[in-house]
Protein backbone atom coordinates (compact mmCIF):
# COMPACT_ATOMS: atom_id res chain seq x y z
CA UNK A 1 0.00 0.00 0.00
CA UNK A 2 1.78 3.18 -1.18
CA UNK A 3 0.77 6.71 -0.35
CA UNK A 4 -0.74 8.03 -3.54
CA UNK A 5 -2.25 11.34 -2.44
CA UNK A 6 -1.68 13.77 0.42
CA UNK A 7 -2.57 17.40 1.05
CA UNK A 8 0.66 18.07 2.96
CA UNK A 9 2.35 19.53 -0.12
CA UNK A 10 -0.74 21.44 -1.28
CA UNK A 11 -1.43 25.07 -0.38
CA UNK A 12 -4.22 25.30 2.25
CA UNK A 13 -6.47 27.26 -0.09
CA UNK A 14 -6.30 24.43 -2.61
CA UNK A 15 -6.54 21.50 -0.20
CA UNK A 16 -10.31 21.02 -0.45
CA UNK A 17 -10.44 21.08 -4.25
CA UNK A 18 -7.46 18.76 -4.40
CA UNK A 19 -8.97 16.33 -1.93
CA UNK A 20 -12.28 16.20 -3.79
CA UNK A 21 -10.35 15.13 -6.89
CA UNK A 22 -8.57 12.48 -4.83
CA UNK A 23 -11.83 11.10 -3.45
CA UNK A 24 -13.45 11.10 -6.88
CA UNK A 25 -10.52 9.15 -8.32
CA UNK A 26 -10.18 6.53 -5.55
CA UNK A 27 -13.65 6.41 -4.03
CA UNK A 28 -16.63 8.18 -5.64
CA UNK A 29 -17.46 11.76 -6.60
CA UNK A 30 -18.75 13.67 -3.56
CA UNK A 31 -19.60 17.21 -2.58
CA UNK A 32 -17.53 18.15 0.47
CA UNK A 33 -17.05 20.90 3.05
CA UNK A 34 -14.35 21.30 5.72
CA UNK A 35 -12.11 23.90 7.27
CA UNK A 36 -9.60 25.73 5.08
CA UNK A 37 -6.78 23.90 6.84
CA UNK A 38 -8.10 20.48 5.83
CA UNK A 39 -5.50 17.70 5.81
CA UNK A 40 -5.83 14.23 4.38
CA UNK A 41 -3.78 11.27 3.19
CA UNK A 42 -4.96 8.23 1.27
CA UNK A 43 -3.18 4.96 0.59
CA UNK A 44 -4.57 2.51 -1.89
CA UNK A 45 -4.14 -0.98 -3.27
CA UNK A 46 -6.11 -4.02 -4.36
CA UNK A 47 -6.34 -7.73 -3.83
CA UNK A 48 -8.21 -9.76 -6.39
CA UNK A 49 -11.52 -8.04 -7.07
CA UNK A 50 -11.37 -5.94 -3.89
CA UNK A 51 -10.07 -2.39 -3.83
CA UNK A 52 -8.62 -1.37 -0.45
CA UNK A 53 -8.02 2.27 0.53
CA UNK A 54 -7.14 3.90 3.85
CA UNK A 55 -8.25 7.50 4.44
CA UNK A 56 -6.64 9.52 7.24
CA UNK A 57 -8.40 12.92 7.35
CA UNK A 58 -9.50 15.93 9.33
CA UNK A 59 -13.17 16.46 10.18
CA UNK A 60 -15.39 17.11 7.15
CA UNK A 61 -18.88 16.73 5.72
CA UNK A 62 -19.78 14.96 2.47
CA UNK A 63 -22.83 14.42 0.32
CA UNK A 64 -23.62 12.60 -2.89
CA UNK A 65 -26.70 13.72 -4.77
CA UNK A 66 -28.36 13.01 -8.09
CA UNK A 67 -25.88 15.23 -9.92
CA UNK A 68 -22.85 13.26 -8.72
CA UNK A 69 -24.61 9.93 -9.28
CA UNK A 70 -25.64 10.78 -12.84
CA UNK A 71 -22.02 11.40 -13.82
CA UNK A 72 -20.68 8.05 -12.67
CA UNK A 73 -21.20 4.39 -13.40
CA UNK A 74 -20.17 2.51 -10.30
CA UNK A 75 -20.82 -1.21 -10.08
CA UNK A 76 -19.46 -1.72 -6.57
CA UNK A 77 -20.49 -1.39 -2.97
CA UNK A 78 -18.12 0.09 -0.40
CA UNK A 79 -17.61 -1.39 3.05
CA UNK A 80 -16.45 1.52 5.22
CA UNK A 81 -14.65 0.62 8.44
CA UNK A 82 -13.98 3.30 11.08
CA UNK A 83 -10.62 2.69 12.78
CA UNK A 84 -10.43 5.98 14.70
CA UNK A 85 -12.78 8.91 15.10
CA UNK A 86 -16.56 9.05 14.88
CA UNK A 87 -18.80 9.60 11.87
CA UNK A 88 -22.48 9.79 10.97
CA UNK A 89 -23.89 8.58 7.64
CA UNK A 90 -27.36 8.80 6.13
CA UNK A 91 -28.50 6.80 3.12
CA UNK A 92 -32.05 5.87 2.26
CA UNK A 93 -34.10 6.12 5.45
CA UNK A 94 -31.34 4.83 7.73
CA UNK A 95 -28.76 6.75 9.76
CA UNK A 96 -25.59 4.98 10.83
CA UNK A 97 -23.52 6.31 13.72
CA UNK A 98 -20.06 4.82 13.30
CA UNK A 99 -17.43 4.75 16.05
CA UNK A 100 -14.11 2.97 16.43
CA UNK A 101 -14.47 -0.66 15.42
CA UNK A 102 -17.72 -0.16 13.49
CA UNK A 103 -18.51 -0.40 9.79
CA UNK A 104 -21.35 0.08 7.32
CA UNK A 105 -22.23 -0.58 3.68
CA UNK A 106 -22.36 2.35 1.25
CA UNK A 107 -24.13 2.17 -2.12
CA UNK A 108 -22.74 4.82 -4.55
CA UNK A 109 -25.85 4.51 -6.73
CA UNK A 110 -28.02 6.14 -4.04
CA UNK A 111 -28.01 9.64 -2.52
CA UNK A 112 -25.88 9.84 0.58
CA UNK A 113 -24.67 12.30 3.23
CA UNK A 114 -22.21 11.97 6.06
CA UNK A 115 -19.90 13.77 8.47
CA UNK A 116 -16.68 12.90 10.27
CA UNK A 117 -16.92 14.73 13.58
CA UNK A 118 -13.19 14.71 14.33
CA UNK A 119 -9.93 13.69 12.69
CA UNK A 120 -10.03 9.98 12.02
CA UNK A 121 -9.00 7.01 9.95
CA UNK A 122 -11.24 4.85 7.78
CA UNK A 123 -10.62 1.83 5.57
CA UNK A 124 -12.87 1.59 2.51
CA UNK A 125 -13.11 -1.74 0.69
CA UNK A 126 -14.79 -1.71 -2.71
CA UNK A 127 -16.68 -4.93 -3.44
CA UNK A 128 -18.12 -5.89 -6.84
CA UNK A 129 -21.88 -5.58 -6.53
CA UNK A 130 -22.64 -9.00 -7.98
CA UNK A 131 -20.16 -10.78 -5.68
CA UNK A 132 -21.74 -9.37 -2.52
CA UNK A 133 -25.34 -9.73 -3.70
CA UNK A 134 -24.69 -13.36 -4.62
CA UNK A 135 -24.27 -13.91 -0.87
CA UNK A 136 -26.70 -11.39 0.65
CA UNK A 137 -29.29 -10.67 -2.02
CA UNK A 138 -30.03 -7.02 -2.98
CA UNK A 139 -28.19 -4.67 -0.65
CA UNK A 140 -31.05 -2.25 -0.03
CA UNK A 141 -31.76 -3.60 3.46
CA UNK A 142 -28.05 -3.50 4.37
CA UNK A 143 -26.94 0.01 3.43
CA UNK A 144 -26.07 2.40 6.28
CA UNK A 145 -26.67 -0.32 8.85
CA UNK A 146 -24.04 0.10 11.56
CA UNK A 147 -22.27 -3.10 12.56
CA UNK A 148 -20.21 -2.89 15.73
CA UNK A 149 -17.25 -5.14 16.49
CA UNK A 150 -18.78 -5.86 19.91
CA UNK A 151 -20.82 -8.36 17.93
CA UNK A 152 -18.57 -11.43 17.48
CA UNK A 153 -19.14 -11.93 13.75
CA UNK A 154 -18.94 -8.20 12.99
CA UNK A 155 -15.74 -8.05 15.03
CA UNK A 156 -14.21 -10.87 13.01
CA UNK A 157 -15.20 -9.18 9.74
CA UNK A 158 -13.79 -5.84 10.94
CA UNK A 159 -10.50 -7.41 12.02
CA UNK A 160 -10.11 -9.37 8.80
CA UNK A 161 -10.77 -6.40 6.49
CA UNK A 162 -8.70 -3.85 8.41
CA UNK A 163 -5.71 -6.22 8.34
CA UNK A 164 -5.68 -6.18 4.53
CA UNK A 165 -3.96 -2.80 3.92
CA UNK A 166 -0.77 -3.75 5.75
CA UNK A 167 -0.62 -7.20 4.15
CA UNK A 168 -1.51 -6.58 0.52
CA UNK A 169 2.07 -6.05 -0.62
CA UNK A 170 3.25 -9.28 0.99
CA UNK A 171 0.43 -11.52 -0.20
CA UNK A 172 0.96 -13.94 -3.05
CA UNK A 173 -1.34 -13.19 -5.99
CA UNK A 174 -2.26 -16.86 -6.20
CA UNK A 175 -3.87 -16.57 -2.76
CA UNK A 176 -6.03 -13.57 -3.74
CA UNK A 177 -9.14 -15.49 -4.87
CA UNK A 178 -9.34 -17.44 -1.61
CA UNK A 179 -8.77 -14.32 0.47
CA UNK A 180 -11.51 -12.45 -1.40
CA UNK A 181 -13.88 -15.38 -1.02
CA UNK A 182 -13.25 -15.62 2.71
CA UNK A 183 -13.59 -11.84 3.19
CA UNK A 184 -16.94 -11.73 1.41
CA UNK A 185 -18.21 -14.82 3.23
CA UNK A 186 -17.34 -13.27 6.57
CA UNK A 187 -18.96 -9.92 5.69
CA UNK A 188 -22.10 -11.76 4.56
CA UNK A 189 -22.21 -13.70 7.83
CA UNK A 190 -21.87 -10.47 9.82
CA UNK A 191 -24.76 -8.83 7.98
CA UNK A 192 -26.83 -11.99 8.27
CA UNK A 193 -26.38 -12.01 12.04
CA UNK A 194 -27.43 -8.35 12.16
CA UNK A 195 -30.51 -8.65 9.95
CA UNK A 196 -31.43 -12.29 10.64
CA UNK A 197 -31.63 -12.78 6.86
CA UNK A 198 -30.19 -15.74 5.04
CA UNK A 199 -26.95 -15.51 3.09
CA UNK A 200 -25.42 -17.73 0.47
CA UNK A 201 -21.80 -18.58 1.20
CA UNK A 202 -19.37 -20.22 -1.15
CA UNK A 203 -19.75 -23.29 1.07
CA UNK A 204 -20.43 -23.96 4.77
CA UNK A 205 -16.90 -25.31 5.18
CA UNK A 206 -15.37 -22.21 3.60
CA UNK A 207 -17.39 -19.98 5.92
CA UNK A 208 -16.37 -21.99 8.98
CA UNK A 209 -12.72 -21.91 7.94
CA UNK A 210 -12.87 -18.13 7.45
CA UNK A 211 -14.29 -17.64 10.94
CA UNK A 212 -11.74 -20.01 12.45
CA UNK A 213 -8.77 -18.24 10.86
CA UNK A 214 -10.05 -14.81 11.83
CA UNK A 215 -10.58 -15.97 15.41
CA UNK A 216 -7.01 -17.29 15.56
CA UNK A 217 -5.51 -14.17 13.95
CA UNK A 218 -7.13 -11.84 16.47
CA UNK A 219 -5.84 -13.89 19.43
CA UNK A 220 -2.26 -14.72 18.42
CA UNK A 221 -0.84 -12.41 21.09
CA UNK A 222 -2.60 -14.40 23.84
CA UNK A 223 -0.37 -17.19 25.26
CA UNK A 224 -3.59 -18.88 26.38
CA UNK A 225 -4.66 -19.49 22.77
CA UNK A 226 -4.79 -23.27 22.38
CA UNK A 227 -6.58 -25.51 19.88
CA UNK A 228 -9.54 -25.83 22.24
CA UNK A 229 -9.92 -22.07 22.80
CA UNK A 230 -9.46 -21.31 19.09
CA UNK A 231 -12.16 -23.78 18.11
CA UNK A 232 -14.48 -22.49 20.84
CA UNK A 233 -14.00 -18.90 19.66
CA UNK A 234 -15.07 -19.99 16.17
CA UNK A 235 -18.03 -21.93 17.54
CA UNK A 236 -16.88 -25.34 16.29
CA UNK A 237 -15.25 -28.44 17.74
CA UNK A 238 -11.51 -29.11 17.70
CA UNK A 239 -12.18 -32.16 15.55
CA UNK A 240 -14.05 -30.14 12.93
CA UNK A 241 -11.39 -27.39 13.02
CA UNK A 242 -8.70 -29.97 12.28
CA UNK A 243 -10.81 -31.39 9.47
CA UNK A 244 -11.15 -27.91 7.92
CA UNK A 245 -7.41 -27.26 8.09
CA UNK A 246 -6.57 -30.73 6.79
CA UNK A 247 -7.52 -29.52 3.31
CA UNK A 248 -4.54 -27.16 3.61
CA UNK A 249 -2.29 -29.97 4.85
CA UNK A 250 -2.09 -28.67 8.39
CA UNK A 251 -3.81 -28.99 11.74
CA UNK A 252 -5.10 -26.57 14.34
CA UNK A 253 -2.08 -26.54 16.65
CA UNK A 254 0.38 -26.40 13.74
CA UNK A 255 -1.55 -23.55 12.13
CA UNK A 256 -1.51 -21.47 15.32
CA UNK A 257 2.26 -21.95 15.68
CA UNK A 258 2.87 -21.18 12.00
CA UNK A 259 0.91 -17.91 12.24
CA UNK A 260 2.81 -16.90 15.39
CA UNK A 261 6.13 -17.69 13.75
CA UNK A 262 5.16 -15.63 10.70
CA UNK A 263 4.30 -12.66 12.90
CA UNK A 264 7.65 -12.96 14.67
CA UNK A 265 9.50 -13.26 11.36
CA UNK A 266 7.90 -10.05 10.12
CA UNK A 267 8.90 -8.27 13.31
CA UNK A 268 12.52 -9.44 12.89
CA UNK A 269 12.43 -8.15 9.30
CA UNK A 270 11.15 -4.72 10.36
CA UNK A 271 13.91 -2.09 10.82
CA UNK A 272 11.55 -0.09 13.04
CA UNK A 273 11.62 -2.97 15.56
CA UNK A 274 15.39 -3.48 15.51
CA UNK A 275 15.73 -2.42 19.16
CA UNK A 276 13.25 -4.99 20.41
CA UNK A 277 14.77 -8.12 21.88
CA UNK A 278 13.99 -11.48 20.34
CA UNK A 279 12.39 -12.54 23.60
CA UNK A 280 10.10 -9.50 23.62
CA UNK A 281 8.96 -10.24 20.07
CA UNK A 282 8.37 -13.93 20.80
CA UNK A 283 6.42 -13.25 24.00
CA UNK A 284 4.32 -10.53 22.32
CA UNK A 285 3.06 -13.11 19.81
CA UNK A 286 2.03 -15.72 22.33
CA UNK A 287 5.16 -17.83 22.85
CA UNK A 288 5.83 -18.47 26.53
CA UNK A 289 9.14 -20.36 26.23
CA UNK A 290 12.08 -18.76 24.40
CA UNK A 291 13.88 -22.07 23.81
CA UNK A 292 10.76 -23.59 22.30
CA UNK A 293 10.35 -20.54 20.09
CA UNK A 294 13.97 -20.78 18.91
CA UNK A 295 13.61 -24.45 17.97
CA UNK A 296 10.33 -23.84 16.14
CA UNK A 297 11.71 -20.83 14.30
CA UNK A 298 14.81 -22.70 13.12
CA UNK A 299 12.73 -25.66 11.96
CA UNK A 300 10.50 -23.31 9.94
CA UNK A 301 13.05 -20.88 8.49
CA UNK A 302 16.33 -22.82 8.57
CA UNK A 303 18.21 -20.67 11.07
CA UNK A 304 17.93 -19.31 14.60
CA UNK A 305 16.04 -16.03 15.15
CA UNK A 306 19.21 -14.09 15.97
CA UNK A 307 20.96 -15.32 12.85
CA UNK A 308 17.89 -14.52 10.75
CA UNK A 309 17.90 -10.94 12.04
CA UNK A 310 21.67 -10.50 11.43
CA UNK A 311 21.30 -11.71 7.84
CA UNK A 312 18.83 -8.94 7.16
CA UNK A 313 20.57 -6.15 9.02
Protein Blocks (a to p, Z undefined) as FASTA:
>chain_A
ZZfbdfklgcfklmmmmmmmmmmmmmcccdddddfkbccddddddehjbccddddddddd
ddddfklmmmpccfbdcddddfbdcddddehjbdcdddehiacdddfkbccddddfbdcd
dddddddfklmmmmnopaklmgopacdfkbmklmmmmmmmmmmmmmmmmpcfklmmmmmm
mmmmmmmmmmmmmnopacddfbfklmmmmmmmmmmmmmmmpmklcfklmmmmnopafklm
mmmmmmnopafklmmmmmmmmmmmmmmmpmklmmpcfklmmmmnopabfklmmmmmmmmn
opafklmmmmmZZ
